[in-house]
Amino acid sequence: MSARTLHLFLGLFAWSGTLSAAEPEFAVKQDAAGLTISRGERPVAEYVFADKAILRPYFTRVHAPSGEQVTRAHPPRPGIDAVDHDAMHPGIWLAFGDLGGGDFWRNKGRVEHVEFAEKPAIKDSVLSFAAKNRYVSGEREVCRELARHTLRLVGDGYLLTFDSQFSGEAAFAFGDQEEMGLGVRLATPLAVKAGGSITNSEGRKNEKEVWGRTADWCDYSGTLNGRRAGLLVVPHPKNLRPCWFHARDYGFVAANPFGQKAFTKGAVSRVEVKPGETLRLRYGIWIYASPKPVELPEIARQYIQLMDDR
C-alpha cells in the first residue's frame, strides 16, 4: 500500500469508525431561504436563514444517518404532533430572549443573514460553513454574530457543531431568562410523554430531575424503528459558565449559560460585551439513531477534543 493510499484509508475512518470508501458524501443545495443538506439519497437537514415567521436562523427536518427524522415535523402536523410553539421550536437553534433588550427567541427581534463568510464546502467528508448575522431590535443593531457550523459522521450519528462569536460597535448584554441558548425540539415519538427519556451527565432523569440543573451534557432520546434515536447536546466547557438545562417532558430542551436567576433564584445575570470584546459560545449536537447501545460520555469527549483543536 502506498503512503498516499494509506493516508486516504486512515482519513476515511477518522472519527466515524464506520465510514468506508463506498459511503456517500454530503451534498448541499442553496436557495434564497437557506441550505438543503443531503447525503447520498437521504435528507440530512435544512438550514434556514430567511423565514417570514421565524426571524432567526435554524436547522429543521433533521435526520439521523439511517434516515429517521429526530426533530419535530416543521410545521407540526395537527393530530400527529404537539403543535405548541411552532414558530419558536423549529428543530435546532441558537436564540436569546433578552439580548441587548431585544427578544430574539420569540421573534420580536430579527436576526438578519448578511452573507456567508465561508461558503458551504465539503473537505475530508466534513461539511462546513460560516455565516455573518446581524441582530436587530426595532431599527437598532444590537450586535453582530459570526456563526460557524460543521457536520460530520460520528458513529451512528451526525455531529453538528455551533461556534458563534458575538461583538458590537456599542456595548450590549445577554440577560437572564429561561429562553436563552441552544434549543432543540424532538420528534413527537421521542418525547418523554410518548415514552422517551431525558438523561444528563449526572444521571438525572426527565424534566423533574433535569430542569434547572447544570450538567456536562444532556441526552433526549427514545425509540424509532427499533433504534435508540435522539439528540445529545454538549455545551463546550470553555463557554462563559456551565449551562443550566431547560428541559421539558413534551420534547424540548435548551442549554442555557445565562439564566442564573431564572433557574436558581440567585442573583440576576447580566453578561456585558463591550466594544472590542467578543463573547464566544460553542455547542455540539449528536444526531443519532443506533441499533446498539450508545456511549454518550465518549461522544461528548470526542466533540470537546475536536473543538479544542480549533
C-alpha positions as CSV (number, residue, x, y, z in Angstrom):
1,M,0.0,0.0,0.0
2,S,1.5,3.4,-1.0
3,A,1.8,6.2,1.5
4,R,-0.9,8.2,-0.3
5,T,-3.3,5.3,-0.3
6,L,-2.7,4.7,3.4
7,H,-3.3,8.3,4.2
8,L,-6.7,8.2,2.3
9,F,-7.6,5.0,4.1
10,L,-7.0,6.4,7.5
11,G,-8.7,9.6,6.7
12,L,-11.9,7.8,5.7
13,F,-12.1,6.1,9.1
14,A,-11.3,9.2,11.2
15,W,-14.0,10.0,13.8
16,S,-16.8,7.8,12.4
17,G,-15.3,4.4,13.0
18,T,-17.7,3.2,10.3
19,L,-17.1,5.3,7.2
20,S,-15.8,3.4,4.1
21,A,-14.8,4.4,0.6
22,A,-18.3,3.4,-0.6
23,E,-20.0,5.8,1.8
24,P,-21.6,8.9,0.1
25,E,-20.5,12.4,0.8
26,F,-22.6,15.3,1.9
27,A,-24.3,17.5,-0.7
28,V,-25.6,21.0,-0.3
29,K,-28.1,23.0,-2.4
30,Q,-28.6,26.7,-1.7
31,D,-31.6,28.8,-2.5
32,A,-33.0,32.2,-1.3
33,A,-34.1,30.8,2.0
34,G,-31.1,28.7,3.0
35,L,-29.4,25.3,2.5
36,T,-30.7,21.8,1.9
37,I,-28.3,19.2,3.1
38,S,-28.4,15.6,2.0
39,R,-26.1,12.5,2.0
40,G,-26.5,10.0,-0.8
41,E,-30.2,9.8,-1.4
42,R,-31.2,10.6,2.2
43,P,-32.1,14.0,3.6
44,V,-29.9,15.3,6.5
45,A,-31.3,18.7,7.4
46,E,-32.2,22.2,6.2
47,Y,-30.5,25.3,7.4
48,V,-32.9,28.2,7.1
49,F,-31.9,31.9,7.3
50,A,-34.9,33.6,5.6
51,D,-38.3,32.9,7.1
52,K,-41.1,35.4,7.4
53,A,-42.4,33.7,10.6
54,I,-39.2,32.6,12.3
55,L,-36.9,35.6,12.3
56,R,-33.6,33.8,13.1
57,P,-31.5,31.1,11.5
58,Y,-32.3,27.4,12.4
59,F,-31.8,23.8,11.4
60,T,-35.0,21.9,10.7
61,R,-36.1,18.5,9.4
62,V,-33.0,17.0,11.0
63,H,-32.4,13.3,10.3
64,A,-30.0,10.6,11.6
65,P,-27.8,8.8,9.1
66,S,-30.1,5.8,9.0
67,G,-32.9,8.1,7.8
68,E,-35.1,8.7,10.9
69,Q,-36.1,12.3,11.5
70,V,-35.3,13.2,15.1
71,T,-36.6,16.7,15.2
72,R,-40.3,17.5,15.3
73,A,-42.0,17.9,11.9
74,H,-41.9,21.5,10.7
75,P,-44.5,22.8,10.6
76,P,-46.1,20.4,13.2
77,R,-48.8,18.1,11.9
78,P,-52.1,18.6,13.6
79,G,-53.4,15.4,15.1
80,I,-49.9,13.8,14.9
81,D,-47.5,16.2,16.6
82,A,-47.8,18.6,19.5
83,V,-48.3,21.9,17.8
84,D,-47.2,24.3,20.6
85,H,-44.5,26.9,19.9
86,D,-44.5,26.1,16.2
87,A,-42.7,29.4,15.4
88,M,-40.2,29.1,18.2
89,H,-39.3,25.4,18.2
90,P,-38.4,24.6,14.5
91,G,-35.7,22.0,15.2
92,I,-32.3,23.1,16.4
93,W,-31.5,26.8,17.0
94,L,-29.5,29.3,19.0
95,A,-31.5,32.2,20.3
96,F,-31.9,34.7,23.2
97,G,-35.0,36.0,24.9
98,D,-33.0,39.0,26.2
99,L,-30.1,40.2,24.1
100,G,-29.5,43.9,24.3
101,G,-33.1,44.3,25.4
102,G,-34.4,42.6,22.2
103,D,-36.3,39.3,22.3
104,F,-34.8,37.1,19.6
105,W,-36.4,33.8,21.0
106,R,-40.0,34.9,20.5
107,N,-39.4,36.5,17.1
108,K,-39.8,40.1,18.3
109,G,-36.3,41.0,17.3
110,R,-34.8,39.7,14.0
111,V,-31.5,38.1,13.1
112,E,-30.6,39.1,9.6
113,H,-28.4,36.8,7.4
114,V,-25.8,39.2,6.0
115,E,-23.7,36.8,4.0
116,F,-21.7,33.6,4.1
117,A,-18.3,34.4,5.5
118,E,-17.3,30.9,4.3
119,K,-19.5,29.3,1.7
120,P,-20.6,25.7,2.3
121,A,-17.8,23.4,1.5
122,I,-17.0,19.7,1.9
123,K,-13.5,18.6,2.8
124,D,-12.4,15.2,4.2
125,S,-16.1,14.2,4.5
126,V,-16.8,17.2,6.7
127,L,-19.4,19.9,5.7
128,S,-18.6,23.4,7.0
129,F,-19.8,26.9,6.5
130,A,-19.8,30.3,8.4
131,A,-22.5,32.9,8.3
132,K,-22.4,36.6,9.3
133,N,-25.6,37.6,11.1
134,R,-26.9,40.9,12.3
135,Y,-29.2,41.2,15.4
136,V,-31.7,44.0,15.1
137,S,-34.3,45.1,17.7
138,G,-36.7,47.6,16.1
139,E,-34.3,49.5,13.9
140,R,-31.4,49.3,16.3
141,E,-28.5,47.0,15.6
142,V,-27.7,45.2,18.9
143,C,-24.7,43.1,17.8
144,R,-23.2,41.0,15.1
145,E,-22.5,37.3,15.1
146,L,-20.1,35.1,13.2
147,A,-21.6,31.6,13.3
148,R,-19.5,28.6,12.2
149,H,-21.0,25.2,11.7
150,T,-19.6,21.8,10.9
151,L,-21.3,18.5,10.2
152,R,-19.6,15.1,10.2
153,L,-20.4,11.4,10.6
154,V,-19.5,10.1,14.1
155,G,-20.5,6.5,14.8
156,D,-24.2,6.0,14.2
157,G,-24.9,9.8,14.2
158,Y,-24.0,13.2,12.8
159,L,-22.1,15.6,14.9
160,L,-23.3,19.2,14.3
161,T,-21.3,22.0,15.8
162,F,-22.2,25.5,16.7
163,D,-19.4,28.1,17.2
164,S,-20.7,31.6,17.5
165,Q,-18.8,34.9,18.3
166,F,-20.7,38.0,19.2
167,S,-19.4,41.5,19.0
168,G,-20.7,45.0,18.5
169,E,-19.8,48.6,17.9
170,A,-21.6,49.6,21.1
171,A,-21.8,47.7,24.4
172,F,-24.6,45.1,24.7
173,A,-25.6,42.5,27.3
174,F,-27.1,39.0,27.5
175,G,-29.9,39.0,30.0
176,D,-31.4,36.4,32.4
177,Q,-34.2,34.2,31.2
178,E,-35.1,30.5,30.8
179,E,-35.3,31.0,27.0
180,M,-31.6,31.6,26.2
181,G,-29.0,29.5,24.4
182,L,-29.1,26.3,22.3
183,G,-32.5,24.8,21.9
184,V,-33.8,21.6,20.4
185,R,-37.3,20.2,19.8
186,L,-37.5,16.4,19.4
187,A,-39.7,14.4,17.1
188,T,-43.0,13.7,18.8
189,P,-42.4,9.9,19.4
190,L,-39.2,10.7,21.3
191,A,-40.8,13.0,23.9
192,V,-41.0,11.7,27.5
193,K,-44.8,11.9,27.2
194,A,-44.6,9.4,24.4
195,G,-42.1,7.0,26.1
196,G,-38.8,8.8,25.5
197,S,-36.4,9.9,28.2
198,I,-34.1,12.8,29.2
199,T,-30.8,11.9,30.8
200,N,-28.0,14.2,31.9
201,S,-24.3,13.6,32.7
202,E,-25.1,13.5,36.4
203,G,-27.5,10.5,35.9
204,R,-30.6,12.6,36.5
205,K,-33.8,11.7,34.5
206,N,-36.6,13.6,32.8
207,E,-38.0,17.1,33.5
208,K,-38.5,16.7,37.2
209,E,-34.8,16.0,37.9
210,V,-33.0,17.7,34.9
211,W,-34.8,21.1,34.7
212,G,-32.7,23.9,36.1
213,R,-29.6,21.7,36.8
214,T,-26.2,22.2,35.3
215,A,-24.6,19.3,33.6
216,D,-21.8,18.5,31.1
217,W,-24.3,17.1,28.6
218,C,-28.0,16.2,28.2
219,D,-29.4,13.5,26.0
220,Y,-33.1,13.4,24.9
221,S,-34.0,10.1,23.1
222,G,-36.5,7.3,22.5
223,T,-37.1,4.6,20.0
224,L,-37.7,4.9,16.3
225,N,-37.9,1.9,14.0
226,G,-36.2,-0.3,16.7
227,R,-33.3,2.1,17.1
228,R,-32.4,4.3,20.0
229,A,-32.7,7.8,18.5
230,G,-32.4,11.3,19.7
231,L,-30.2,14.3,20.2
232,L,-27.2,14.7,22.6
233,V,-26.5,18.3,23.5
234,V,-23.0,19.1,24.7
235,P,-22.1,22.6,25.7
236,H,-18.3,23.3,25.4
237,P,-16.7,23.5,28.9
238,K,-14.9,26.7,27.8
239,N,-18.2,28.6,27.4
240,L,-18.5,31.5,29.9
241,R,-20.1,29.2,32.5
242,P,-21.8,25.8,32.7
243,C,-25.2,25.5,31.2
244,W,-28.4,25.1,33.1
245,F,-30.8,22.8,31.2
246,H,-34.3,24.0,30.5
247,A,-35.8,20.5,29.9
248,R,-39.5,19.6,29.3
249,D,-41.2,16.2,29.0
250,Y,-43.1,17.4,25.9
251,G,-39.9,17.1,23.8
252,F,-37.9,20.2,24.3
253,V,-34.5,21.1,25.9
254,A,-32.3,24.1,25.9
255,A,-28.7,24.6,27.2
256,N,-28.6,28.0,28.8
257,P,-25.5,29.6,30.4
258,F,-27.3,32.9,31.1
259,G,-30.4,32.0,33.3
260,Q,-28.8,32.2,36.7
261,K,-31.8,33.8,38.5
262,A,-34.3,32.1,36.2
263,F,-33.1,28.6,37.3
264,T,-31.6,29.2,40.8
265,K,-33.4,32.3,42.1
266,G,-29.9,33.7,42.7
267,A,-28.5,37.0,41.6
268,V,-29.6,38.3,38.2
269,S,-27.1,37.5,35.5
270,R,-26.1,40.3,33.1
271,V,-23.2,39.4,30.7
272,E,-21.9,42.6,29.1
273,V,-19.9,42.6,25.9
274,K,-18.0,45.9,25.4
275,P,-16.8,47.4,22.1
276,G,-13.7,45.5,21.0
277,E,-14.6,42.4,23.0
278,T,-16.1,39.1,21.8
279,L,-18.3,36.5,23.5
280,R,-17.9,33.0,22.2
281,L,-20.5,30.2,22.6
282,R,-19.9,26.6,21.4
283,Y,-22.1,23.5,21.4
284,G,-22.1,20.1,19.9
285,I,-25.2,18.2,19.0
286,W,-25.0,14.5,18.2
287,I,-27.9,13.5,16.0
288,Y,-28.3,9.7,16.1
289,A,-30.3,6.5,15.6
290,S,-28.4,3.4,16.7
291,P,-29.3,-0.3,16.8
292,K,-26.8,-0.8,19.5
293,P,-26.0,0.8,22.9
294,V,-24.5,4.3,22.6
295,E,-21.6,5.6,24.7
296,L,-22.8,9.2,25.4
297,P,-19.8,10.2,27.5
298,E,-17.4,9.1,24.8
299,I,-19.3,11.1,22.1
300,A,-19.2,14.2,24.4
301,R,-15.5,13.7,24.9
302,Q,-14.8,13.4,21.1
303,Y,-16.7,16.6,20.5
304,I,-14.7,18.5,23.1
305,Q,-11.4,17.1,21.8
306,L,-12.3,18.1,18.3
307,M,-13.3,21.7,19.2
308,D,-10.2,22.1,21.4
309,D,-8.1,21.8,18.3
310,R,-9.9,24.9,16.8
